Amino acid sequence: MADLMKFHAHFITTGHSNDTLVLSTILSFTALSPNGNLAYAHLVFNHINTPNTFMFNTMIRGYSCTYPLQAFALHLQMLQTGLLPSNYTYPFVIKALSKFVDHRYGETVHGSIVKSGYVLDLHISNSLLRMYASFGLSKDVVKLFDEMPEPDVVSWNVVINDLAEYGCLDDALVAFVEMCHCGIEPDSVTLLGLLSGCTKNGDLCTGKLIHLYIVQRDVHVTGNLGNGLLDMYAKFGDMDSAKKLFDRMETKLKTVFSWTSMVDGYIRSGELESASMLFNQMPEKDATAWNVMLNGFITVGDLISAALIFEEMPEKDLVSWNCVIVGCSQNKNYVDSLEFFRKMLVLGVKPDRITLVGVLSVCGFVGALDLGEMTHSYMEKQNIKEEEVEIGLMDMYCKCGAHEKAMRVFDGISWKSEMVWSAMIFGLATNGLASEALEFFRCMQKAGVKPNEITFIGVLCACSYGGFVEQGKWFFNAMTEVYGIIPRSEHFGCMVDILGRAGLLEEAEMFIHNLPVKADAGVWGALLGACRMHNEVQMGEKVARILNEIDPSHSGRYILLSNIYAAGDRWIDAEKVRKKMKAYRVQKMPAFSLIGLKGEMRQFFAGN
């Protein structure tokens, strides 16, 4: 690049600065070569008085991958100068537009292509197919494909891959058969797209048929196709087939992806020891491989091994930090979760939506309002306005008893979806503000926002906390009759809680027996809680037996039954329940508090 710049300087000083051929050569090297400099190409281009079509094409191509907006702007500039795009211009303009959020720009350019007659150019048509596929507009992909006079293998591949990608595996297979009937030979891209579709659609049977097709037709298995087969078997947990493929692969074809797929497959199959052994044998590891192994240890609750892996990682990306922050939280190690978040910020790693939602969830669960407010402050400074994070913020404030602050967050959200309304309704309900929660539901309806099943969990909770039995019954029936929402287990549990809190235990039990589906532990647990509230020993014993059959390891149900016996002065029975817990090795999670001391979070358990 330095030599070229010297040549360019000499070229200018000798009075040849307007030589079209030389300028075109300089632009080609600086804009397109891996050793070039796009910024320098831009500078050169801006000093050309009348750039020609070739120069515009070169710059559009250079910008199309990494700077799509600039590529499209150059296309518009080209039109303003009176130059007409050629068949070399449009593919790169379309490539740039594929990276846009709004597909309407692409549709406009498509219209220009039709008017100019270039729509019959196969390369341009294939570029349009890929553009519509990138926007997820499968109908437009198929429509354009049907209009093509002679689609080639690339055209068929775009259609088949697009259909498989968006869950239309059957249609993709039909297209594959039609492709073969038309005399177009499928290549590795075709087959890889189908294998990927089988994996995403959970169809191992079809995946095996495609594998059989590859074997019987003696298809040349490229590295990508081999890895696609390997990854499919690994994701389905068929590690015997995956290992056979892995062992037969040529060493030069075994990439980091191949090894990582095997490690991930063993983890998915619960064979963590095999995964760990293979991970240690990997000749080289990238960030994805490290993160897969890290997540494997976290998934089984082995936080010690996870911490060791995390410390060994040569480079920790955002996925790594999210793994340990969310993983520790899921394993109830809240102190380490928050400590990892603190370290992440100190090291200058910028958290994303997953990080912030995870941290806010921990703050809400343990009541760490101060840290939650600090996280809120960070969000405001970074101008983070993602809905999921704002809902997490509202949830955290409500769980910490600061519903007024949650309300301020709610008021600051410009467009409120049904999830935002639902979060606020549920938050008010759990803070004992039942009437306010139901008023919010009415406001939601006035705003024209349609409630969903989550909304009604909040509404029914409000009726439960407020003792609004008749309203609760009305809302439960309205779910199906008015809103067309089929109640789930959570709604059944809420109804049992509404009836149980009101002392209508027999009606609650009858409600459970009349359910269209078998009641789960959550529904029966609500009735057991009501038995504890009203000291109903006989029914409590019966419900506890049912719960013991469903989930014998849940400590909360044993403790509830023990408390029911204790409230009825049946101390011997209460002690028997405690002994049964010990016999089954059922442990109660001790109560704890998190307190910030000198910038660090400390966890104190009951009895410390």
N, C-alpha and C positions, 0 to 999 in steps of 0.2 A: 504493500500500500504506500509506503514511504517513497519507493522508486517511482510509482505512478504519479504521486503528487509533485515530485521533482520534474517529471516529464511534462506534466500539465502546466507547471510554472514556466518552463522553457517554451512550451507551446504558445503561451499567452504573450511572453516577452518578444517572441519572434514574429508577432503579428498574425498568427494563424488561429486566433481565438474563435473564429466563426466557421471553422472547417467542420462540416456536418458529419463526415465519416469518423473523424477523430473524436468528436464530442460523443457520438453514438457509442463508440468503443469504450470511452471512459465511463459513460453512464452504465453500460452493460456490466463492466467489471465491478464498479463501486456499488451498484444497486443489487446485483444478482450473485456475485461471487461470495463464497463462504469467507474469503479473506478481504472482502470489500468493506465499504463504510457507507451506510445508507444516508447518514446525515451529510456526508460530503457529496454524495450523488444529488441530494436535494439542493445543496448550495450551487452545484454546477448547473443543474436544471433551471434554477431560478434566474441564472444569468444568461440563459439562451433567449435571444429575442423572439424567434419564431420556431419553437420546437415542433418537430414533425410527428406523424402518427407513430413511427417506430420509437421515438423518444418517450412519448406518452405511454405507450405500451410497456416499455422497459420499467418506467417508474411505477406504473400501476401494479405490474407484476411484483416488483420489489416490496411494495407496501402491503400487498394483498394478504400475506400471512400474519404479520405482527401489527400492522397499522391499518386495519380495514377502513376506518373512517377517512383517513388520508387518501387511500386508494380510490374510494368513491368520489371524494372531492376532486381528485385529479380527472376522473371520468367526466364530471360535470364541467370542469374547466376546459377539457378537450372539446366538449360540445359547444361551449361558449365561443371558442376560437374558430368555429366553423369546420373543424375536422370531424369526419365520420368514423366511428369505431369500426374496426375490422374484425374478422373472425379470430384474430389473435388477442383482441382487446377484451371481448366479452367473457371468455372463460375466467379471467383473473378478476374482472369486476364482479362476476357472480360468486367467485370464491370469497371475495371480501364481504359481499352482502350476506353470505352464509353465516358470518359471525355477528351479524346485527341481531338485535332483539326483535325489531319490528319487521315482519315479513313483507310489508306493503312496498318497501323500496325494491325488493326483489321482484315483486309482481309488476312494478312500473317498468323495470329494465326488461322483464320478459315481454311486455307489450311492445317495447322499442325493437326487440329482436324479431318479433313476429312481423312488424311493419317493414323492417329492413330485409327480410327474407332469409335471415341467417338461422331461422328455427330448424331448417332442414340440415344444418351442419351437425353431424353426429357428436362431435366433441362439445359443441355448445349445448346441445340437448342433454347430453350426459351431465354437464355442469349444472344445468337447471334442475335435473333430477336430484342431484346431490344436495342442491340448495334447499329444495322443498323437503327433502328427507331430514335435513338438519333442523328445520323448523317443526318437524313432527307432523307435517301436512301430508299424510299418507294418501288421502283421496286425490290431492293434486299430483302426487307422484304417479299414481296409477293412471290418472287422466292423461297426463303428458306422455307417459309411456305408450298408452294405447294409440296416441296420435303419431307416434314415430313410425316411419315407413319400414325401416330396417334396423331395429335395435341390435346392438352387438352384445358381447358377453359382459361388458362394463354396465350397459343399460340394465340387463337382467339382474346383475349383482346388486345394483342399487335398489331395485324393486324388492328382490328377495330379502336382502339385509334389512330394509326398512320395515317390511311386514313382520319379519321375525323379531326385530327390535321392539316393536310396539305391541307385542302379544298376539299377533295374527299368524301363529305358526302354521295353522292349517292352510291359510291362503298362500303363505310362503312356499309350502310344499307343493301346492297346486301349480304355482308359478314355476317351481323347479321342474316339475314333470312336463309342463308346456315348453319350457326352455329346451329340454332334451328332445321333445318331439319336433321342435323347429330346427333341429340339427346343430344347435349351439352347444359346444362341449363345456360343461361346468369346470371351473378351475378351483384352485385352493381357496380363493376369496369367497366363492359361492358356498362351498362346503363349510368353511369356517363360520360364515353368517348363519347357516342352518344349525350348526352345533351350538353357537352362542344362543340362538333362539330356543333350542331344546333345554339348555341350562336355565334360562330365564323363565321358561314356561313349566319347568319341573317335569319334563317329558324325557325320561331316560330311555324308554323303549324306542322312541323315534331316533334318539341319539345313537343307539346301538345299530339301528338299521342303516343310518348314514355311515357309521364306521364300517359296516359290512359292505356297503356300496364302494367305499374307498379301497377296501381289500380286494374285492372281486374285480373291480375295474383297474386294479393295479395303478391307482392314482399316485403320482409322485407326491410324497408327504414332505412338504416344506417345514421349516422350523416353526412357523406360525400355525400351520395346520396340526402338526404334532402336538404343540402346546395346547391348542384348542381341544383336542381329544383328551389329553391328559387332564386339563382343567375341568372338563365336563365330568369325567369319572370321579375326580377328587371332590368336586362340589356336591355330587350325589352320594358321596361316602363309599363308593365302590373302589376301595383302596387296592384290592387284588388286581383289578383291571388297570388301575392307574399305575401301580408298581410295575406291572408287566411292560407297559408302554415306556415308562421311565427307564427301566433297565435295558430296553432294546434301543433306546435313542442313542444316536451317535454322540460322542462327547462334545463335538463341535456344535451340535444342535441344542445341547442342554444349556439353556440360558438361566439367568437369575429367576426369571418368571417360572421356568420348569420346576426348579427346586422349591420356590415359594409356594407353587400350587400343591406340591406334595406335602409340604409342611402344613399348609392350611387344611388340606384334606384330612390328614391325621388328627388335627385339632378338632375339626368338625365331627370326626368319628369317635372322639373321646379317647384317642390314643396319644396322649400328651407325651409320654415317654418316647415313643417312636418319632414324634414330631421334633422333640428336643434333640434326639440323636442325629436326625437328618439335618437339622438346622446347624449343629456343630460341625457337620461334614461339608457344609457348603463352601465351595472354593472362594466365592465372593458373595457379599450380601449388600443389598441396597436398603434404603429406608423402609420400603414396603415389607421386605423380609423381616427386618427387626420388629416392625410394628405388628406383623402377624403373630410372631412368637410372643411378643409382649402381651397382646390381647388374649392369646391362648392361656397364659398363666393367670391373667386377671379373670377370665371366664370361669375357671375352676376355683377361684378364690385363693390361689397361691400368691399372695401379695409379696412375700419375701423373695421368691424367684423373679417375680415381675420387677421388683425394685432393683435386683441385681442386673437383670437384662437392661433396664432403663439406664443404669449407671454405665454399663458397658458400651452403650450405643455411641458410635463415633460422632453421629450427628442426630440431633433430636428435632424433628419437624413438628408442625402444629398437631398432626395426627398423633404423634407420640405423647405430647402433653395432654391432649384430650383423652387419650387412652387411660393414663394414670389418674387424671382428675376425676373423670366419670367412673372409672373402674373402682377406685377407692371408695367413692360415694356409694356405688351399688353394693359393695361389700361392707358397708356401714363403718368404714374407716374414715370418718369425716375430718379428723384433724389432718391426716396426711393429704386428703383431697384439697383442703384449703391451703395447706403449706405448699403443695405443688403449684397451686395457682399463684401464690405469692412469689415463688421462685421464678415462675414463668414471666411475670411482669418485671421483676428485677433484671432478668436477662434480656428484656426488650422484645420478647416474643409477643406478637399481637394476637389476643384471643379472638376467636370467631364465635358464631352463633352457638355451636355445640358447647364450647367452653363456658360461655356466659350462662346458658340455660342450666348446665350442670352445677356451676357454682351457686347460682341463685336457688336451685333446688336444695342444695346442702344448707344454705343460710336459712331457708324457710323451715326445713326439717328440724334443725337444732335451735332455731330462734336467734340466730346471729344477725340481729338487725343492723348493728354498726357496720359489719362487713358488707351486708346487703346494700346499705346506703352508699358505701364506698364504691361498690360495683356500679350502682346507679350513676354516681358522679362520673365514673370512668366512661360509661355509655354516653352521657351527655357531652363530655369533652370530645369524644370520638364521633359524635353525631350518629350513633347506632340506632336505627329506627326499625329494625326487623321485627315483624309481628310476633314470632315465636319468643324472642327475647323479651319483648314488652309484656307478653302474657306471663312469662316466667317472673318478671319483676312484680307484676300485680299479685301473682300467687305468693311470692315471697313476703310481700308486705302484709297480705291477709293472714298468712300463717304466723307472722310475728305479731299479729294483733293491731297492725297499723293500717286499718282499712281506709282511713282518710287519705293516706299517701297513695294507696292503691287507686283510689278514686281520682287523684290528681294525674296519675299516669294514664288512667282511662280517658280522662278529659283531654289529654294532650295527644291522643291518637287520632289522626285526621280521618282515616277511613276505618270504621269498626266492623270487622267481620263477625260472623256468628260465634267464632271461637273467642274473640275478645269479650263479647257480651256474656258468653257462658262462663268465662273465667271470673268476671266481676260478680255475676249472680251467685256462683258457687262460693266465692270469697266472702260475700256478705252473709250468706247462709251459715257458713262455718264459724262466723264471728257472732252468731246469735241474732243477727239483724234480719229476721225472717220476713217481716213486712216490707223492709227496704228491698230485699232480694226479689220479692214478688212484684214490687213496683217497677224494678228494673226490667223484669220480664215484660211487663206491659209497655214500657218505653221501647224495648227492643222491637215489639210488634208494631208499634206506631212508626218506628223508623223504617219499617218495611224489611227488616232482617228476619229471615226464616229460621226458627229454632231447629236444632238437631238433637240427636240422642244425648249428647253431653250436656246441652242446655237443660234438659229435663232431669238429669241427675241433680243439678243445682237447684232446680225448682222443687223437686221432691224432698231434697235435704232441707230446704227452707220450710216446707210444710211440716217436716218431722221436728225440727228445732222449735218451730212456733206452735206446735200442737194443733195445726190446722188439718184435722182428719178428713173432713168432707171435701175441702179444697184439694187435698192430696189425692183423694179418690177420683175427683173430677179430672185433674191434670193427668193422672195415670191412664184413664179411659180416653182422654182427648188425644193422647199420643198417637193412638191407632186410628181413632174415629175422625179426628180433625186434621192431624198433621201427617198421617200415614207412616208413622215411625213404629217399628216393631220393638217392643220392650226387650231389654237384655237383662242379664243376671243382676247388674248393678241397680236397675230400676226395681226389680223384684225385691232386692235387699232393702231399698229405700222404703217401699211400701210396707214391708214387714216391720221396719223400724218405726214408721208412722203409727201403725196399729199398736205395736208393742209399747212405745212410749206412752200412748194413751191408755194403756192397761187392757187393751183388747187382745189378750194373748190367744184366746181360743179362735177368734176371727183371723188372727195372724197365722195360726197353724193351719186353719182351713184354707186360707189363701195359698199357702205353700203347697198343700196337697192338691189344689185345683190348678196348679200351674201347667202350661202346655208342655213344659220340659222338666227334666229332673233337676231339682234344686241343688245348687252347689254349696260348698262350705261357707261362702260369704252370706248366702241367704239364711241358712240355718244358724250361722253365727250371730246374725242380727236378732233372731228369736232368742238365742241363749242370753244375749246381752239384756234383752227385755225381761227375761226370767230373773236375772240378777237384780235388775232395777226394782222389780216388784216382789222379790223374795218368793218366787214361785218354784219351790223345790222339786215337786213331782214332775212337772213339765221340763224343768231344767235337766233333771237326770235323763229323761227320755231323749231330749235334744242332744245332750252330751254324748250319749251312746251312738247316735247317728253320726255326729261329727267325728267321733273316734274312728268310725269305719271309713269315713271319707279321707280324713287327714290326721293320723294318729301322732304326728310329730309337731303339731302346732301348740306351742306353750300357752298361748292366750286362752284357749278353750279350757284347758285344765285349770288354769288360775281362776277363770270365771266360775267354773263348777265348784272349786274349793271355796270361793267367796260366797257362793249361794248356800253351801252347807254351813259355813261359819255364821252367816246371817240368820240361819234357822237353828243355831246352837247345836248343830250336828258335827261336833268337833272331831269325833272319831272318823266320820266319813271324809271330812276335810283333810285329815292327816293321811287317810288312805290314798286320796287323789295325789297328794304331794309325794308319797312313796312310789306311786305308779309312775309319776314323772321321772323319778330317779331311776326306776327299773328300766324305763324305755329311753333313758338318757336324754330326756327332753329338757332343754335348758331355757330359762327365762332370760331375755336380754335385760341386763340391769339398766336402770335409769342413769342418765348422765347429763352433764352440762359442759358447754364449751365456753371458756373464758379467755380473752386476749390478755396476755402478759408480755410486756416489753416487745411488742411487735410479733409475737408468736401465739398460736392457738394452743391452749392446753385443755385436755379432756379430763373431767373429774366424774368418777362414777359414784353412785349412791353408796355410802358407807366409807368413802375415803376420808 
